[in-house]
Amino acid sequence: MADVVLTGGLIWTGPSAPVSGGDAATAIAVADGRVLAVGSDRDIERYVGSATGTIDLAGRRVVPGLMDAHTHFIAGGFELAGVALRDAATPDEFARRIAGFAGEHVGEWVLGGTWDHELWGGELPRRDWIDSVTPETPVLVSRLDGHMSLANSEALRQAGITADTPDPAGGTIVRYEDGRPTGILKDAAQSLVSRVIPEPSEAELDRALQAAAGHALARGVTSITDMGSWQGLDTYRRARARGALPLRVYAVVPMATRARLADFIARNGTGDDRLFWGGLKAFVDGSLGSTTAWFYDPYTDEPGTTGLMVTDTAELREAILDSDRQGFHVIVHAIGDRANDWLLDVYAAAREANGPGDRRPRIEHAQHLSAKAITRFGPESVIASMQPYHAIDDGRWAGKRIGPERIATTYAFRDLLQAGASLAFGSDWTVAPIDPLIGIYAAVTRRTIDGANPEGWVPAQKITVEQALTAYTAANAYACYREDRLGTLDVGKYADLAVLSDDIFLIDPDAIEHVRVDLTMVEGAVVYERQ
């Protein structure tokens, strides 16, 4: 007998499953946290006993639990309580919000932010915008992509950054004409300030995790990959030990710590299906918004630069080959076309040097690709781990950064799928909202968030609802070695699922952004229900 059955709806079990009509499933039975049966309402009646709970779907759509392939999860939990600058549309509003937050949190660092200077025309903020309202309060607020931050004078003072401070390797201190820092720190330069910020307590970390988990579950997210840290892994393990980890976590740690990970796995294994590890993250370049993504040709709007290699390429190449040799899951950030080509070559070198294996290397973002790179992902079994919301966000201004020719193969979802690539979707939260339904809307419509592209920005790269949903479910499970137990609602797999307020397969794609999650289940247990 089932523990619970959901009936009277439409069940999409996974890729190629019927969406509607007589062959489409309308009910699902769950026992012991796994899918017991899927079929018609009549098929499922046989699994209903005296102790079976029932949920009437009332025609609603059920999909597998949504998975996010790329988050900064605990940072997201902290950001929920930080200063909110994402929609600050003018310099005055930017400064006003920082002043208000500082006034309410006396004696604390002002962190978070996720500001976007493109909202007010592209001028980078400066410390003199906020120094007068935060004279004794240190401020470090990041741009939405995480590759650039603004520090005020007090934060620079505490970090010891002056006109004489040299740019660190892989980073830039933006300066006034006289050499003094403006407060803008790009990529590795951000660490000059972040290293003097007091470490959060375990209690604060635990609260941030629970806040992030509640936020994600309300959006149907039942599993995330966290591009995190050892501090984050420790936080997840504490929650798991006390039975307080309500969603699944693939905890990735920095590649520079691979010796520590090898020792950790020797002592602790690789976790379980609720919390697991074994992946290593590294960076080739920066971001498009910060003009630090690594391209062959100069930026159109900043012709003096082609971007940054944030890690020494000789060191990174050896680290990737060594990580692959040890059997770790290699997960590397690359955004510019030159960065992606370089990384694909290194992955090819790793295969040649270390022999065959089920390695599933990932390129995080894979945003701006050469035509040749697009054809390599599939045959070379490299996973393109991408974030569709970035397309409708960056699409407002990306053209002025890199021009029309490079734009044609930007966020090339359709071309990659047609070339046989495995596409895993995520959010990059906190850079973008952790909301797969918004991501599906972005991938299907490519309508930029400013409303300027109603037919889609680079519309040739649109994909279907099923393709986008697959990238958030089955393909995502494959990207973290869990395709045998997650990602679809096949019998025997975990009963992780989401009930949607509207049927994303049948409504106008432009309306998908308004769809909400009514119910989220993990292992057959309701972990979120919309009131």
C-alpha positions as CSV (number, residue, x, y, z in Angstrom):
1,M,0.0,0.0,0.0
2,A,1.1,3.6,-0.7
3,D,1.9,6.1,2.1
4,V,0.4,8.8,0.0
5,V,-1.2,9.1,-3.5
6,L,-1.7,12.2,-5.6
7,T,-4.6,11.9,-8.1
8,G,-6.6,13.9,-10.5
9,G,-3.7,15.8,-12.2
10,L,-1.2,15.5,-15.0
11,I,2.1,13.8,-14.1
12,W,5.2,14.5,-16.2
13,T,7.6,11.8,-15.2
14,G,10.5,12.9,-17.4
15,P,11.9,13.3,-20.9
16,S,9.6,11.9,-23.7
17,A,6.8,11.2,-21.3
18,P,3.3,12.1,-22.6
19,V,2.3,15.6,-21.7
20,S,-1.5,15.3,-22.2
21,G,-4.1,13.0,-23.7
22,G,-5.1,9.5,-23.0
23,D,-1.5,8.2,-22.5
24,A,-0.6,10.9,-19.9
25,A,-0.4,9.8,-16.3
26,T,-2.9,11.5,-13.9
27,A,-1.8,9.9,-10.5
28,I,1.2,8.8,-8.6
29,A,1.7,6.6,-5.5
30,V,4.5,6.9,-3.0
31,A,5.8,4.4,-0.5
32,D,8.8,4.6,1.7
33,G,9.9,7.8,0.1
34,R,10.0,6.4,-3.4
35,V,7.7,6.3,-6.4
36,L,5.6,3.1,-6.1
37,A,3.5,3.5,-9.2
38,V,2.5,6.1,-11.9
39,G,-0.6,5.8,-14.1
40,S,-4.3,6.7,-14.3
41,D,-6.4,7.4,-11.3
42,R,-7.9,4.0,-11.6
43,D,-4.5,2.4,-11.9
44,I,-3.5,4.0,-8.6
45,E,-6.6,3.0,-6.7
46,R,-5.2,-0.4,-6.0
47,Y,-2.4,1.1,-3.8
48,V,-4.8,3.0,-1.5
49,G,-5.2,1.4,1.9
50,S,-6.8,2.5,5.2
51,A,-3.6,4.4,6.2
52,T,-2.9,6.0,2.8
53,G,-3.0,9.8,2.6
54,T,-4.5,11.4,-0.5
55,I,-3.9,14.7,-2.3
56,D,-6.4,15.9,-4.9
57,L,-4.4,17.6,-7.6
58,A,-7.5,19.2,-9.1
59,G,-6.0,19.1,-12.6
60,R,-2.7,20.6,-11.6
61,R,0.7,19.6,-13.2
62,V,3.2,17.5,-11.3
63,V,6.9,17.5,-12.3
64,P,10.0,15.9,-10.7
65,G,11.6,17.9,-8.0
66,L,13.5,20.8,-9.6
67,M,17.2,20.8,-9.3
68,D,19.6,23.8,-9.3
69,A,23.0,23.0,-10.7
70,H,24.8,26.1,-9.5
71,T,24.2,28.0,-6.3
72,H,26.0,29.9,-3.6
73,F,23.5,28.6,-1.2
74,I,24.4,29.7,2.3
75,A,25.5,33.1,1.0
76,G,22.0,33.3,-0.3
77,G,20.6,32.7,3.1
78,F,22.8,35.5,4.5
79,E,21.7,37.8,1.6
80,L,18.1,37.3,2.5
81,A,18.9,39.3,5.6
82,G,21.4,41.7,4.0
83,V,21.0,45.0,2.3
84,A,18.9,44.7,-0.9
85,L,20.3,46.6,-3.9
86,R,19.2,44.4,-6.8
87,D,16.6,46.8,-8.0
88,A,18.2,50.1,-6.9
89,A,17.7,52.0,-10.1
90,T,19.6,55.3,-9.3
91,P,22.8,56.2,-7.5
92,D,20.7,58.1,-4.9
93,E,18.6,55.0,-4.2
94,F,21.7,52.9,-4.0
95,A,23.2,55.2,-1.3
96,R,19.8,55.7,0.5
97,R,19.4,51.9,1.0
98,I,22.9,51.4,2.3
99,A,22.4,54.4,4.7
100,G,19.2,52.9,6.0
101,F,20.6,49.5,6.5
102,A,23.7,50.8,8.2
103,G,21.4,52.8,10.6
104,E,19.4,49.7,11.5
105,H,22.5,47.5,12.0
106,V,24.9,49.7,14.0
107,G,28.3,48.2,14.6
108,E,27.9,45.5,11.9
109,W,29.4,45.2,8.4
110,V,27.0,46.1,5.6
111,L,27.1,43.1,3.2
112,G,25.1,41.6,0.4
113,G,23.7,44.0,-2.1
114,T,23.8,42.4,-5.6
115,W,23.6,45.8,-7.3
116,D,23.5,46.3,-11.0
117,H,25.1,49.5,-12.3
118,E,23.5,48.9,-15.7
119,L,20.2,50.0,-14.1
120,W,21.5,53.6,-13.9
121,G,23.4,53.7,-17.2
122,G,26.5,51.7,-16.5
123,E,28.5,54.1,-14.3
124,L,30.4,52.1,-11.6
125,P,29.5,53.2,-8.0
126,R,32.2,54.8,-6.0
127,R,33.0,55.0,-2.3
128,D,32.3,58.8,-2.2
129,W,28.6,57.9,-3.0
130,I,28.3,56.3,0.5
131,D,31.1,57.5,2.7
132,S,29.1,60.4,4.2
133,V,26.3,58.1,5.3
134,T,28.6,55.3,6.6
135,P,31.5,57.2,8.1
136,E,32.3,54.5,10.7
137,T,30.5,51.5,9.3
138,P,32.5,49.2,7.0
139,V,30.6,48.4,3.7
140,L,31.4,45.7,1.1
141,V,28.4,45.2,-1.3
142,S,28.8,43.0,-4.3
143,R,27.6,43.4,-7.9
144,L,25.0,40.8,-8.8
145,D,27.5,38.5,-10.6
146,G,29.8,38.3,-7.5
147,H,32.8,39.4,-9.6
148,M,32.9,43.0,-8.4
149,S,32.2,44.8,-5.1
150,L,32.1,48.3,-3.7
151,A,34.0,49.0,-0.5
152,N,33.6,52.2,1.4
153,S,36.5,54.1,2.9
154,E,36.1,52.5,6.3
155,A,36.3,49.0,4.8
156,L,39.4,50.0,2.7
157,R,41.0,51.4,5.9
158,Q,40.4,48.2,7.8
159,A,41.8,46.2,4.9
160,G,44.9,48.5,4.6
161,I,44.2,49.3,0.9
162,T,45.7,52.6,-0.2
163,A,46.9,54.2,-3.4
164,D,50.1,52.2,-3.0
165,T,48.4,48.8,-2.8
166,P,49.2,46.8,-6.0
167,D,46.6,44.9,-7.9
168,P,46.6,41.2,-6.8
169,A,47.0,38.5,-9.3
170,G,43.7,37.8,-11.0
171,G,42.1,41.0,-9.7
172,T,41.9,44.8,-10.2
173,I,41.6,47.7,-7.8
174,V,39.8,50.4,-9.8
175,R,41.3,53.8,-9.1
176,Y,40.8,57.5,-9.5
177,E,43.1,59.4,-11.8
178,D,45.5,60.1,-8.8
179,G,45.8,56.4,-8.0
180,R,43.5,56.3,-5.0
181,P,41.1,53.4,-5.0
182,T,37.5,54.3,-5.9
183,G,36.2,51.4,-3.8
184,I,35.5,49.1,-6.7
185,L,37.3,45.8,-6.4
186,K,37.2,43.2,-9.3
187,D,37.5,39.5,-8.9
188,A,40.6,38.5,-6.7
189,A,40.9,42.1,-5.4
190,Q,37.7,41.5,-3.4
191,S,39.5,39.1,-1.1
192,L,41.7,42.0,0.1
193,V,38.6,43.2,2.0
194,S,36.6,40.1,2.5
195,R,39.4,38.5,4.5
196,V,39.1,41.1,7.3
197,I,35.3,40.6,7.7
198,P,34.6,38.6,10.9
199,E,33.7,35.0,10.4
200,P,30.0,34.2,11.0
201,S,29.3,31.9,14.0
202,E,28.0,28.4,13.6
203,A,24.6,29.6,14.8
204,E,24.5,32.3,12.1
205,L,25.5,29.8,9.5
206,D,22.8,27.4,10.6
207,R,20.2,30.1,10.4
208,A,21.3,31.1,7.0
209,L,21.0,27.5,5.7
210,Q,17.5,27.2,7.0
211,A,16.5,30.5,5.5
212,A,18.0,29.5,2.1
213,A,16.3,26.1,2.3
214,G,12.9,27.5,3.0
215,H,13.3,30.0,0.2
216,A,14.3,27.2,-2.3
217,L,11.6,24.7,-1.3
218,A,9.0,27.3,-1.9
219,R,10.1,27.4,-5.5
220,G,10.0,23.7,-6.0
221,V,13.8,23.2,-5.6
222,T,14.5,19.8,-4.0
223,S,18.2,19.5,-4.8
224,I,21.0,22.0,-5.2
225,T,24.7,22.0,-6.1
226,D,26.5,24.4,-3.9
227,M,29.7,26.0,-5.2
228,G,30.8,26.5,-1.7
229,S,33.4,26.1,0.9
230,W,34.5,23.8,3.8
231,Q,32.6,26.1,6.1
232,G,29.5,25.4,4.1
233,L,30.1,21.7,4.0
234,D,30.4,21.7,7.8
235,T,27.1,23.6,8.1
236,Y,25.4,21.0,5.9
237,R,26.8,18.2,7.9
238,R,25.6,19.7,11.2
239,A,22.1,20.0,9.7
240,R,22.2,16.5,8.3
241,A,23.3,15.0,11.7
242,R,20.3,16.5,13.5
243,G,17.8,15.7,10.7
244,A,17.4,19.3,9.7
245,L,18.5,19.2,6.1
246,P,15.2,19.4,4.2
247,L,16.6,19.3,0.6
248,R,19.4,17.5,-1.2
249,V,22.9,19.1,-1.4
250,Y,25.9,18.4,-3.6
251,A,28.5,20.3,-1.7
252,V,31.4,21.3,-3.9
253,V,34.7,22.7,-2.4
254,P,37.6,24.7,-4.0
255,M,40.0,22.8,-6.2
256,A,42.9,24.3,-4.3
257,T,41.9,22.1,-1.3
258,R,41.9,18.8,-3.2
259,A,44.4,17.2,-0.8
260,R,42.1,18.0,2.1
261,L,39.1,16.5,0.2
262,A,41.1,13.3,-0.5
263,D,41.8,12.9,3.2
264,F,38.2,13.8,4.1
265,I,36.8,11.2,1.8
266,A,39.2,8.5,3.1
267,R,37.8,9.1,6.6
268,N,34.1,9.9,5.8
269,G,33.2,8.5,2.4
270,T,31.2,10.6,0.0
271,G,28.0,11.1,1.9
272,D,24.5,9.9,1.2
273,D,21.6,10.8,-1.1
274,R,20.7,13.8,1.1
275,L,24.2,15.3,1.4
276,F,27.1,14.3,-0.8
277,W,30.5,15.6,-2.0
278,G,33.4,14.8,-4.3
279,G,33.4,17.8,-6.7
280,L,36.1,20.4,-7.0
281,K,35.5,24.0,-8.2
282,A,37.9,26.4,-9.9
283,F,37.8,29.5,-12.1
284,V,39.4,30.4,-15.4
285,D,38.1,33.9,-15.8
286,G,35.8,36.6,-14.4
287,S,32.4,37.8,-15.7
288,L,31.0,39.7,-18.6
289,G,29.4,42.4,-16.4
290,S,32.7,43.2,-14.8
291,T,34.6,43.1,-18.1
292,T,36.7,40.3,-16.7
293,A,35.5,37.4,-18.8
294,W,38.4,36.2,-21.0
295,F,37.9,36.8,-24.7
296,Y,40.1,36.6,-27.8
297,D,39.2,40.1,-28.9
298,P,38.9,43.2,-26.8
299,Y,35.6,44.3,-25.3
300,T,33.7,46.6,-27.6
301,D,33.0,49.2,-24.9
302,E,36.4,48.7,-23.2
303,P,38.9,48.1,-26.0
304,G,41.8,48.3,-23.6
305,T,41.0,44.8,-22.1
306,T,40.2,41.3,-23.2
307,G,39.4,40.2,-19.6
308,L,41.2,38.4,-16.9
309,M,42.5,35.0,-16.2
310,V,41.7,34.9,-12.5
311,T,43.9,31.8,-12.0
312,D,47.4,31.2,-13.4
313,T,46.7,29.0,-16.4
314,A,49.7,26.8,-15.8
315,E,48.7,26.1,-12.2
316,L,45.1,25.6,-13.1
317,R,45.9,23.2,-15.9
318,E,48.0,21.0,-13.5
319,A,45.3,21.3,-10.8
320,I,42.6,20.0,-13.3
321,L,44.8,17.2,-14.5
322,D,45.6,16.2,-10.9
323,S,42.0,16.4,-9.7
324,D,40.9,14.3,-12.7
325,R,43.7,11.8,-12.0
326,Q,42.4,11.3,-8.4
327,G,38.9,10.7,-9.6
328,F,37.3,13.9,-8.4
329,H,34.5,15.6,-10.3
330,V,36.0,18.6,-12.0
331,I,33.8,21.7,-12.1
332,V,35.3,24.8,-13.6
333,H,33.9,28.3,-14.3
334,A,34.5,29.7,-17.8
335,I,32.6,32.6,-19.4
336,G,34.5,34.2,-22.3
337,D,35.1,32.4,-25.6
338,R,38.8,32.1,-25.0
339,A,38.3,30.8,-21.5
340,N,35.9,28.1,-22.8
341,D,38.2,27.0,-25.6
342,W,41.2,26.8,-23.2
343,L,39.2,24.8,-20.7
344,L,37.9,22.4,-23.3
345,D,41.5,21.8,-24.4
346,V,42.5,21.1,-20.8
347,Y,39.7,18.6,-20.4
348,A,40.8,16.9,-23.6
349,A,44.3,16.7,-22.2
350,A,43.0,15.2,-19.0
351,R,41.2,12.4,-20.9
352,E,44.3,11.7,-22.9
353,A,46.6,11.7,-19.8
354,N,44.4,9.8,-17.4
355,G,42.6,7.3,-19.6
356,P,38.9,6.4,-19.9
357,G,36.4,7.0,-17.1
358,D,33.0,8.3,-16.2
359,R,34.3,11.8,-15.4
360,R,31.5,14.1,-16.5
361,P,33.5,17.3,-16.4
362,R,31.5,20.5,-16.2
363,I,31.9,24.0,-17.5
364,E,30.0,26.4,-15.3
365,H,28.3,29.1,-17.3
366,A,29.7,28.4,-20.8
367,Q,28.2,31.7,-21.7
368,H,30.1,33.0,-24.7
369,L,31.3,30.2,-27.0
370,S,33.2,30.0,-30.3
371,A,31.4,28.1,-33.0
372,K,33.9,25.3,-32.7
373,A,33.4,25.0,-28.9
374,I,29.7,24.4,-29.4
375,T,30.4,21.3,-31.4
376,R,32.8,19.9,-28.8
377,F,30.6,19.6,-25.7
378,G,28.6,16.6,-26.9
379,P,31.3,14.4,-28.4
380,E,33.7,15.2,-25.6
381,S,31.1,14.5,-22.9
382,V,31.5,17.9,-21.2
383,I,28.4,19.1,-19.3
384,A,27.3,22.7,-20.1
385,S,26.1,23.9,-16.7
386,M,24.3,27.1,-17.6
387,Q,21.9,29.7,-16.0
388,P,19.1,30.8,-18.4
389,Y,18.1,33.8,-16.3
390,H,21.5,35.4,-17.1
391,A,20.4,35.5,-20.8
392,I,17.4,37.7,-20.1
393,D,19.3,39.8,-17.6
394,D,22.6,40.3,-19.4
395,G,20.8,40.6,-22.7
396,R,19.9,44.2,-21.8
397,W,23.4,45.3,-22.2
398,A,25.7,42.4,-23.5
399,G,25.6,43.7,-27.0
400,K,27.5,46.9,-26.1
401,R,30.1,44.8,-24.3
402,I,31.0,42.3,-27.1
403,G,29.2,43.3,-30.3
404,P,26.7,41.5,-32.6
405,E,29.0,38.7,-33.9
406,R,29.9,37.3,-30.5
407,I,26.3,37.7,-29.3
408,A,25.1,35.1,-31.8
409,T,26.7,32.3,-29.8
410,T,25.9,33.7,-26.4
411,Y,23.9,31.5,-24.1
412,A,23.6,29.1,-27.0
413,F,21.1,26.7,-25.5
414,R,19.6,25.4,-28.7
415,D,22.9,25.1,-30.6
416,L,24.4,23.1,-27.7
417,L,21.4,20.7,-27.5
418,Q,21.4,20.2,-31.3
419,A,25.1,19.4,-31.1
420,G,24.4,16.6,-28.5
421,A,25.5,18.4,-25.4
422,S,24.1,17.7,-21.9
423,L,22.6,20.9,-20.6
424,A,22.2,21.3,-16.8
425,F,20.4,24.4,-15.7
426,G,20.8,26.4,-12.5
427,S,20.5,29.9,-11.1
428,D,23.9,31.0,-9.8
429,W,21.9,32.3,-6.8
430,T,22.6,34.9,-5.4
431,V,23.6,36.3,-8.8
432,A,20.1,35.5,-10.1
433,P,16.8,34.3,-8.4
434,I,16.7,30.7,-7.3
435,D,13.5,30.0,-9.2
436,P,13.6,27.3,-11.9
437,L,10.2,28.4,-13.3
438,I,11.7,31.8,-14.1
439,G,14.7,30.0,-15.6
440,I,12.4,27.9,-17.8
441,Y,10.6,31.1,-18.9
442,A,13.9,32.7,-19.8
443,A,15.1,29.7,-21.8
444,V,11.9,29.4,-23.7
445,T,11.1,33.0,-24.4
446,R,14.5,34.8,-24.0
447,R,12.5,38.0,-23.3
448,T,14.9,40.4,-21.5
449,I,13.7,41.7,-18.2
450,D,13.5,45.3,-19.5
451,G,10.8,44.3,-22.0
452,A,12.9,45.5,-24.9
453,N,13.0,42.1,-26.7
454,P,9.4,40.8,-26.8
455,E,10.2,38.2,-29.4
456,G,13.4,37.1,-27.6
457,W,17.0,38.2,-27.4
458,V,19.0,36.1,-29.9
459,P,15.7,34.1,-30.5
460,A,17.5,31.4,-32.5
461,Q,18.7,30.0,-29.2
462,K,15.2,29.5,-27.7
463,I,14.4,25.9,-26.6
464,T,11.2,24.1,-25.7
465,V,9.5,23.8,-22.3
466,E,10.3,20.1,-22.2
467,Q,14.0,20.7,-23.0
468,A,14.3,23.4,-20.3
469,L,12.5,21.3,-17.7
470,T,14.7,18.4,-18.6
471,A,17.8,20.6,-17.9
472,Y,16.4,21.3,-14.5
473,T,15.6,17.7,-13.7
474,A,17.0,14.6,-15.5
475,A,20.0,16.3,-16.9
476,N,20.7,17.9,-13.6
477,A,20.6,14.5,-11.9
478,Y,23.2,13.3,-14.4
479,A,25.4,16.3,-13.8
480,C,25.8,15.2,-10.1
481,Y,25.9,11.4,-10.7
482,R,22.4,10.8,-9.3
483,E,20.4,9.9,-12.5
484,D,19.6,6.4,-11.1
485,R,17.6,7.8,-8.2
486,L,16.7,11.4,-9.0
487,G,15.6,13.6,-11.9
488,T,12.5,11.7,-13.1
489,L,9.4,10.2,-11.4
490,D,10.1,6.6,-12.6
491,V,9.1,3.8,-10.3
492,G,11.8,3.1,-7.6
493,K,13.3,6.6,-7.7
494,Y,12.9,9.1,-4.8
495,A,9.5,10.8,-4.7
496,D,10.9,14.3,-5.0
497,L,8.3,16.4,-6.8
498,A,6.6,19.8,-7.3
499,V,3.0,20.6,-7.9
500,L,2.5,23.7,-10.1
501,S,-0.3,26.2,-10.0
502,D,-0.6,26.1,-13.8
503,D,0.4,23.7,-16.6
504,I,3.6,25.1,-18.1
505,F,3.3,22.7,-21.0
506,L,-0.1,24.0,-22.1
507,I,-0.2,27.8,-21.2
508,D,1.3,30.5,-23.3
509,P,5.1,30.5,-22.6
510,D,5.0,34.2,-21.8
511,A,2.9,33.3,-18.8
512,I,5.3,30.8,-17.3
513,E,7.0,33.5,-15.2
514,H,3.7,33.9,-13.3
515,V,3.4,30.2,-12.4
516,R,3.9,29.3,-8.8
517,V,4.7,26.1,-6.9
518,D,1.7,25.0,-4.8
519,L,3.4,22.0,-3.1
520,T,6.9,20.5,-2.8
521,M,7.7,17.0,-1.6
522,V,11.0,15.4,-0.8
523,E,11.0,11.6,-0.4
524,G,7.2,11.7,-0.4
525,A,7.0,14.2,2.6
526,V,5.4,17.6,2.1
527,V,8.1,20.2,2.8
528,Y,6.3,23.2,1.4
529,E,2.7,24.1,0.7
530,R,1.5,27.4,-0.6
531,Q,-1.3,28.9,1.4
